[in-house]
Amino acid sequence: VFMPQLKLVRIHAYQLSPRRTATTPAAVVGGKFPISTAIRNSLDDLFVKSGLATQAEVDFRLSAGTTIGTHPVRRLLLRFSFGRATTAAAASQELSEKLADSMDYRSPPALLMMTCLENNAQRRTIMWAFPQESGFQFRSDTAGARIRLLKDIFSHSSRLRKAAMFEGRSRRSGFASGRIIDHQAIGSSGAGADYWVDKFLECQFALSGIMGTRRLAGYLRYAHGALRDQADKDQVFSTILAIRTSPTRYWTYQRVANRFLAGA
């Protein structure tokens, strides 16, 4: 994370609906909008309170024939962050279309907000996906109480919200990894999200620190529940106890398997 005095240079926002399983895909609408003090302060406050800068780390997933320089999502993020206004608009539109195509009926419509901040040659791009919710608006006057149902609300405090942050310079080492918020994906098992991390960002979790520990715990818990033989269950349970009491601070999955587990 680089210096905190960052200049907000652009904000784009798009309203989108899940399209991956839709028979009639809905159009994604939105684009660039003016930077206001109220929106800037609200997003700054959300950034701090969410702890996005220290959340789970992800790396771009590289398949056969793909390098970090040719990764499609990274290239779009660089175009949005460093390109001219028209280039940035095209890149953000493409990213919003990709998000809509990554979501299915299990996810609510969402508002995708993309911000780009700069500090000299460095840029930071943050993407927030706020789910659509309904709410009541209450008013009271001389005529009495009035309640109005609002359906076009996008919640920035919902646990269904998503976020991703990438930063750096426009070079090979920049925008190579990022931080994400996805409370649905990072549960006790640490399994990857079906659409935000995997399909939309085309990333994978970096196996370090808390995320690595959560994923190991999830794998052991899953194995214990899936096994039928009591001796095998006891072996996994003993492994969990041994890791917790071991003075060793750093493990690899292979080391855990070789040291504590035997058989299939």
ABEGO torsion letter per residue (X at the ends): XBBABBBBABBBBBBBBBAAABABBBBBBEEBBBBBAAAAAAAAAAAAAAGAAABBBBBBBBBBGBBAAABAAAAAAAAAAABBAAAAAAAAAAAAAAAAAABBAABBBBBBBBBBBBBEABBBBBBBBBBBBBBBBBBBBAAEBBBBBBAABBBAABAABBBBBBBEBBBAABGABBBBBBAAABBAAGBBBAAAAAAAAGBBBBBBEAAAAAAAAAAAAAAAAABABAAAAAAAAAAAAAAAABABABBBAAAAAAAABBEX
